Amino acid sequence: MDDGRGHHSAATGRVHQRAMIERHRGVRYVLPLREGGSLPAVVETENGDAYVVKFRGAGQGPKALIAELLAAAIAQALALPVPTLALIALADDFGAGEPDPEIQDILRGSVGLNVGLAFLSGALAFDPAVDTVDPDLAAAIVWFDAFITNVDRTVRNTNLLIWRERLWLIDHGASLYFHHRWEGWQERIHNPFPQIKDHVLLYRAGDLAEADARLRSRLTEEVLAVTVDGIPEEWLDMGATPEGADAARSVYRTYLSERLNGARPWLQEAIDAQQREPPILAPRLTHRVL
């Protein structure tokens, strides 16, 4: 399976359950990506690979990185197409030649580990009025986004790319938003997810109940535990929770496990939303040739 860097890897459950996430050292700040509020950038690592890096010194802080890491690891366990996930270590002199003071402030606050996804050079943004997608894949993506409460996969901002004739999922920092307010988090585990009605693939998706039957068994307790254990300690110690790193890991494991295996009103809400009248989309004014 193409791993998002032009390489290939075995898509087995054992591979996806590994505890170790790749770690690399950032050696060159290549290009800022001025899309959204987090100001990610393309960073070259010591082995010559390029990653889109989200920095913990950006305004959204370490919680956006935690959401990005958990979402990408869960997507990998579900065999969904996400670019290769890695932790990118930055030294205190990284990007010292960058002239933009805003970027310098972000980099000074990002010494240590950050999160990166393999850079898909030449990728095009998914256009929902033009591009096609397999209904089973679309159903899996809708299910996944409803599960992780991803508010950022809409017609306005799809966070989907077309690269090498495949669809790829990116940018999950806005998901798992329950952790932005810890008080009463237990009561919010089974909250419905009304934003699913705006999902860009909702009306392209196949049977969501079938997708649930197919995907849920892949997220075993072991997979979820390994996924949560992959969160770097230093992110959890940066005020991610008032109780500390161990308590934070317990919260994330409990939230994911009970949301997956409980009453799941979020799934029924997605199924109900799919029955409504779909919107009419116009092609975007881009260079895409029909």
PLY file of the C-alpha trace (Angstrom):
ply
format ascii 1.0
element vertex 290
property float x
property float y
property float z
element edge 289
property int vertex1
property int vertex2
end_header
0.00 0.00 0.00
1.31 3.46 -0.90
2.22 5.10 2.41
2.02 8.74 1.32
5.71 9.16 0.54
5.82 7.10 -2.62
6.90 4.01 -0.64
4.89 0.90 0.12
4.02 -0.80 3.39
2.00 -3.86 4.47
-1.56 -2.95 5.48
-1.87 -5.47 8.29
-3.43 -5.07 11.70
-0.09 -5.84 13.33
1.59 -2.99 11.47
-1.11 -0.53 12.51
-0.89 -1.61 16.16
2.79 -0.80 16.55
3.48 1.49 19.48
6.30 3.44 17.90
5.48 6.36 15.62
8.31 7.36 13.29
10.48 10.17 14.66
12.58 12.47 12.53
14.67 15.58 13.01
13.63 18.70 11.13
16.62 20.25 9.35
15.13 22.83 6.98
12.07 25.07 7.03
10.98 24.90 3.40
7.66 26.67 2.95
4.86 28.06 5.13
1.36 26.92 4.21
-0.79 29.96 4.92
-4.07 28.08 5.09
-6.09 28.22 8.28
-4.99 29.62 11.59
-2.25 27.17 12.62
0.33 28.19 9.97
1.79 24.74 9.26
4.82 24.42 7.02
6.67 22.01 4.78
9.75 20.82 6.68
12.61 18.71 5.35
13.97 16.04 7.68
17.43 14.53 8.10
16.63 11.68 5.70
15.53 14.03 2.92
11.79 13.44 3.26
9.36 16.36 3.45
6.50 16.62 5.95
3.70 19.06 6.52
4.37 19.97 10.14
1.93 21.44 12.63
3.72 23.32 15.36
2.87 23.18 19.02
3.88 26.84 19.31
0.99 27.89 17.05
-2.10 29.47 18.55
-4.03 26.20 18.81
-1.33 24.70 21.03
-0.59 21.04 21.81
-4.23 19.93 21.81
-4.42 20.40 18.05
-1.35 18.17 17.73
-2.88 15.55 20.01
-6.07 15.53 17.90
-3.99 15.29 14.71
-1.94 12.38 16.02
-4.89 10.41 17.43
-7.00 10.94 14.30
-4.20 9.93 11.93
-3.36 6.83 13.98
-7.03 5.79 14.10
-7.34 6.36 10.35
-4.30 4.14 9.79
-5.85 1.41 11.92
-8.98 1.66 9.77
-6.87 1.45 6.58
-8.05 4.90 5.51
-5.74 6.84 3.18
-3.76 9.28 5.32
-0.18 10.41 4.60
2.50 8.83 6.75
2.39 10.12 10.32
5.59 11.13 12.13
6.84 13.10 15.10
9.21 15.86 14.01
11.80 17.10 16.49
12.95 20.71 16.17
16.10 22.14 17.74
16.16 25.60 19.29
17.94 27.07 16.26
15.56 25.57 13.70
14.43 28.12 11.11
16.73 30.81 12.47
17.00 32.39 9.03
13.22 32.78 8.58
12.54 36.55 8.31
8.84 36.51 9.23
8.51 37.47 12.93
5.20 35.58 13.29
6.84 32.37 12.07
9.84 32.96 14.32
7.53 33.23 17.34
5.85 29.95 16.42
9.16 28.14 15.93
10.55 29.40 19.24
7.53 27.86 20.95
7.89 24.59 19.05
11.29 23.32 20.20
10.89 19.60 20.81
8.35 17.27 19.23
5.74 18.37 16.70
3.43 16.38 14.44
3.99 15.86 10.72
2.26 14.16 7.82
4.16 13.24 4.67
4.05 16.07 2.11
2.14 15.01 -1.02
3.92 17.11 -3.61
1.68 18.14 -6.51
-1.57 17.09 -4.82
-4.79 18.86 -5.81
-7.66 19.81 -3.54
-10.67 17.52 -3.85
-13.52 19.22 -5.74
-16.85 17.67 -4.67
-18.58 18.90 -7.83
-16.05 17.21 -10.13
-14.14 14.42 -8.42
-15.59 10.97 -7.77
-15.14 8.75 -4.74
-15.97 5.11 -4.06
-19.18 4.91 -1.98
-17.68 2.43 0.50
-14.66 4.66 1.04
-16.91 7.71 1.42
-19.02 5.85 4.00
-15.88 4.89 5.93
-14.69 8.51 5.98
-18.09 9.81 7.13
-18.16 7.15 9.89
-14.61 8.04 10.94
-15.29 11.79 11.06
-18.49 11.31 13.05
-16.63 9.10 15.52
-13.79 11.59 16.08
-16.12 14.64 15.87
-14.24 16.19 12.96
-15.95 19.49 12.14
-13.58 20.30 9.29
-14.54 18.19 6.27
-17.13 20.37 4.55
-17.76 21.61 1.02
-16.14 24.88 2.02
-13.00 23.18 3.35
-12.81 19.53 2.35
-9.38 18.66 3.79
-9.20 16.01 1.09
-6.50 15.80 -1.56
-6.17 13.96 -4.85
-2.65 12.60 -5.25
-1.52 9.87 -7.61
-5.16 9.29 -8.53
-6.08 8.51 -4.92
-8.05 10.36 -2.29
-6.11 11.35 0.86
-7.33 12.66 4.23
-5.49 15.55 5.88
-5.80 18.06 8.71
-7.64 16.65 11.72
-6.54 19.18 14.34
-10.11 20.41 14.86
-11.41 16.95 15.80
-11.91 15.54 19.32
-12.92 19.01 20.45
-14.23 17.66 23.77
-10.72 18.15 25.19
-10.94 21.93 24.92
-13.24 21.89 27.97
-12.52 19.13 30.45
-15.36 19.86 32.83
-18.15 17.35 32.29
-16.29 15.42 29.59
-17.85 12.11 30.70
-21.36 13.41 29.99
-20.30 14.44 26.48
-18.91 11.08 25.36
-22.18 10.02 23.75
-23.16 13.44 22.45
-24.58 13.39 18.93
-22.61 15.15 16.22
-24.99 17.49 14.36
-22.17 18.91 12.21
-22.16 15.64 10.24
-24.99 17.08 8.13
-22.38 19.36 6.49
-19.91 16.59 5.65
-18.68 16.88 2.08
-19.02 13.12 1.42
-22.30 12.46 3.22
-24.34 12.17 0.03
-21.59 10.23 -1.77
-21.43 7.64 0.98
-22.73 4.10 0.81
-24.38 2.23 3.67
-23.21 3.77 6.96
-24.55 0.89 9.06
-22.52 -1.52 6.94
-19.47 0.73 7.34
-19.98 0.61 11.10
-20.09 -3.19 11.08
-16.95 -3.29 8.95
-14.87 -0.70 10.80
-15.74 -0.86 14.48
-14.14 -4.26 15.04
-10.79 -2.91 13.80
-10.56 -0.49 16.73
-9.91 -2.98 19.49
-9.07 -1.92 23.03
-5.45 -2.75 22.25
-5.43 -0.52 19.17
-6.97 2.38 21.09
-4.55 1.94 24.00
-1.52 1.89 21.72
-2.86 4.92 19.86
-3.26 6.95 23.05
0.09 5.77 24.39
1.68 7.31 21.29
0.93 10.85 22.51
4.24 12.45 23.55
4.50 13.07 27.29
5.65 16.63 26.72
2.41 17.57 24.97
0.34 16.24 27.84
2.52 18.11 30.32
1.93 21.45 28.56
-1.37 22.08 30.30
-3.32 19.65 28.16
-5.23 18.57 31.27
-5.29 19.88 34.81
-4.62 16.41 36.23
-1.41 15.50 34.40
-0.25 13.12 31.70
-1.41 9.80 33.20
-4.90 11.13 33.85
-5.02 12.58 30.33
-4.22 9.23 28.75
-6.96 7.59 30.80
-9.45 10.24 29.66
-8.60 9.79 25.98
-8.78 5.99 26.21
-12.12 6.10 28.02
-13.59 8.67 25.64
-12.63 6.76 22.51
-13.60 3.33 23.84
-16.99 4.34 25.21
-17.86 6.51 22.22
-17.05 3.57 19.96
-18.88 0.89 21.92
-21.73 2.73 23.65
-25.12 3.89 22.42
-23.57 5.80 19.49
-26.25 8.38 18.68
-23.62 9.96 16.41
-24.01 7.04 14.00
-27.80 7.24 13.86
-27.58 10.98 13.37
-25.32 10.47 10.35
-27.69 7.86 8.91
-30.66 10.20 9.39
-28.81 13.15 7.84
-27.97 11.08 4.78
-31.69 10.68 4.03
-32.22 14.40 3.53
-32.15 16.24 0.22
-28.54 16.75 -0.95
-27.33 20.22 -1.94
-26.58 21.16 -5.55
-22.88 21.89 -6.05
-21.22 23.97 -8.76
-17.68 23.18 -9.93
-15.03 25.42 -8.46
-13.29 27.90 -10.71
-9.95 26.12 -10.77
-7.54 24.77 -13.34
-9.21 21.34 -13.18
-10.15 20.12 -16.65
-13.41 18.15 -16.96
0 1
1 2
2 3
3 4
4 5
5 6
6 7
7 8
8 9
9 10
10 11
11 12
12 13
13 14
14 15
15 16
16 17
17 18
18 19
19 20
20 21
21 22
22 23
23 24
24 25
25 26
26 27
27 28
28 29
29 30
30 31
31 32
32 33
33 34
34 35
35 36
36 37
37 38
38 39
39 40
40 41
41 42
42 43
43 44
44 45
45 46
46 47
47 48
48 49
49 50
50 51
51 52
52 53
53 54
54 55
55 56
56 57
57 58
58 59
59 60
60 61
61 62
62 63
63 64
64 65
65 66
66 67
67 68
68 69
69 70
70 71
71 72
72 73
73 74
74 75
75 76
76 77
77 78
78 79
79 80
80 81
81 82
82 83
83 84
84 85
85 86
86 87
87 88
88 89
89 90
90 91
91 92
92 93
93 94
94 95
95 96
96 97
97 98
98 99
99 100
100 101
101 102
102 103
103 104
104 105
105 106
106 107
107 108
108 109
109 110
110 111
111 112
112 113
113 114
114 115
115 116
116 117
117 118
118 119
119 120
120 121
121 122
122 123
123 124
124 125
125 126
126 127
127 128
128 129
129 130
130 131
131 132
132 133
133 134
134 135
135 136
136 137
137 138
138 139
139 140
140 141
141 142
142 143
143 144
144 145
145 146
146 147
147 148
148 149
149 150
150 151
151 152
152 153
153 154
154 155
155 156
156 157
157 158
158 159
159 160
160 161
161 162
162 163
163 164
164 165
165 166
166 167
167 168
168 169
169 170
170 171
171 172
172 173
173 174
174 175
175 176
176 177
177 178
178 179
179 180
180 181
181 182
182 183
183 184
184 185
185 186
186 187
187 188
188 189
189 190
190 191
191 192
192 193
193 194
194 195
195 196
196 197
197 198
198 199
199 200
200 201
201 202
202 203
203 204
204 205
205 206
206 207
207 208
208 209
209 210
210 211
211 212
212 213
213 214
214 215
215 216
216 217
217 218
218 219
219 220
220 221
221 222
222 223
223 224
224 225
225 226
226 227
227 228
228 229
229 230
230 231
231 232
232 233
233 234
234 235
235 236
236 237
237 238
238 239
239 240
240 241
241 242
242 243
243 244
244 245
245 246
246 247
247 248
248 249
249 250
250 251
251 252
252 253
253 254
254 255
255 256
256 257
257 258
258 259
259 260
260 261
261 262
262 263
263 264
264 265
265 266
266 267
267 268
268 269
269 270
270 271
271 272
272 273
273 274
274 275
275 276
276 277
277 278
278 279
279 280
280 281
281 282
282 283
283 284
284 285
285 286
286 287
287 288
288 289
